[in-house]
Amino acid sequence: MNFLELAKKRYSVGSYSETPIVTDAKGLEKVSKATNFYNAPCVLIVCNDTSASWKRKYDCKEFGDIDATIVTDHMMLMATELGLGTLWIGRFKPQVIKEEFNIPKEIEPINLLAIGYADGEAKSPDRHDKDRKALSDIILS
């Protein structure tokens, strides 16, 4: 599948089937204390190591959150290529994740990625033609 087809095929899954993939029930129970993951059978926690992430020398802007987001995007697209559905979760309680998984203080949870087989039909890749904002609404010239 070419990249454009892959990008069009990907959508946020809000309901997952019970078809198993690699999972950890205890881990999912811990995640449930921090967010709703819509019963996905797998949730990845994508983190930034603040002690090792790159910082721009001019203003010390820390890029770990950006790098973690790039990684999340790539994992999301790879899951789509494998026929799995995903939901990128930004609304979660980071402190709960840190406590439940004993994450060290220098490691910062950035994103959660729910992964599993979608329950129901995938959304049409053609939805982008009618559901997206016009470029003139989002591009400043």
C-alpha positions in Angstrom: 0.0 0.0 0.0 1.4 3.4 -0.8 1.7 6.1 1.8 -1.3 8.2 0.7 -3.6 5.1 0.7 -2.2 4.2 4.2 -2.8 7.7 5.5 -6.4 7.8 4.1 -7.1 4.4 5.6 -6.1 5.3 9.1 -8.8 6.5 11.5 -9.5 6.8 15.3 -11.1 3.6 16.5 -13.6 4.1 19.2 -14.7 0.5 19.6 -12.5 -2.6 19.5 -13.4 -6.3 18.8 -12.4 -9.0 21.3 -9.9 -10.4 18.8 -6.7 -10.8 20.8 -3.3 -9.3 20.1 -0.4 -9.2 22.5 -1.8 -7.9 25.8 -1.3 -7.6 29.5 -4.5 -7.6 31.5 -2.8 -6.2 34.6 -1.3 -3.4 32.6 -4.6 -2.5 31.0 -6.2 -2.4 34.5 -3.5 0.2 35.5 -4.1 2.2 32.3 -7.8 2.3 33.1 -7.1 4.3 36.2 -5.7 7.1 34.0 -8.0 7.2 31.0 -10.6 5.5 28.8 -9.0 3.3 26.2 -12.3 2.0 24.7 -11.5 -1.6 25.6 -8.5 -1.8 23.3 -6.6 -5.1 23.9 -3.3 -3.2 23.9 -2.2 0.3 25.0 1.3 1.5 24.4 2.8 4.2 26.7 5.1 6.5 24.7 7.5 8.4 26.9 10.3 11.0 26.8 13.5 10.7 28.8 14.0 14.3 29.8 17.5 13.6 31.0 18.6 12.4 27.5 16.3 14.2 25.0 17.8 16.8 22.6 17.5 20.4 23.5 17.9 23.3 21.0 21.0 25.3 22.1 19.5 28.7 21.3 16.6 28.6 23.7 16.9 25.2 25.4 13.6 24.0 23.8 13.3 20.4 24.8 12.3 18.1 21.8 11.5 14.9 23.6 7.8 15.4 23.4 8.1 16.1 19.6 10.2 13.0 19.1 7.8 10.9 21.1 4.9 12.2 19.0 6.8 11.3 15.8 7.3 7.8 17.1 3.6 7.5 18.0 2.6 8.6 14.5 4.9 6.0 13.0 3.6 3.2 15.2 0.0 4.3 14.4 0.7 4.0 10.7 2.5 0.7 11.0 -0.5 -0.7 13.0 -2.8 0.5 10.2 -0.6 -1.3 7.6 -0.9 -4.5 9.7 -4.7 -4.2 9.7 -5.0 -3.0 13.2 -7.0 0.0 14.4 -5.6 2.7 16.7 -6.6 5.6 18.9 -4.1 8.2 19.9 -4.9 9.2 23.5 -3.7 12.5 24.8 -6.3 12.9 27.5 -4.9 10.9 30.3 -3.5 11.5 33.9 0.3 11.3 33.5 0.9 11.1 37.2 -1.4 8.1 37.5 0.5 6.4 34.6 3.8 7.2 36.3 2.7 5.8 39.7 0.9 2.7 38.3 3.9 1.7 36.2 6.7 2.9 38.6 8.1 5.2 35.9 11.2 7.2 37.1 10.9 10.9 37.5 13.0 11.8 34.4 10.7 9.7 32.2 7.6 11.6 31.0 4.6 9.9 29.5 3.7 11.8 26.4 1.1 9.8 24.5 -0.9 6.6 24.8 -1.7 4.5 21.7 -4.6 2.1 21.9 -4.2 -0.7 19.4 -6.5 -3.6 18.4 -8.9 -4.8 15.8 -11.8 -2.4 15.2 -15.2 -3.6 16.1 -17.3 -2.9 12.9 -16.5 -1.6 9.5 -13.6 0.7 8.8 -14.4 4.3 7.8 -14.2 4.9 4.1 -10.9 6.3 2.9 -12.9 8.7 0.8 -14.3 10.4 3.9 -11.5 12.9 3.7 -13.0 14.5 0.5 -16.0 15.7 2.4 -15.1 15.6 6.2 -12.0 17.8 6.1 -11.8 21.5 6.3 -11.0 23.3 3.1 -7.3 24.2 2.8 -8.3 27.9 2.6 -9.6 27.5 6.2 -6.3 26.2 7.6 -3.5 27.7 5.5 -2.5 31.3 6.1 -1.0 33.1 3.1 
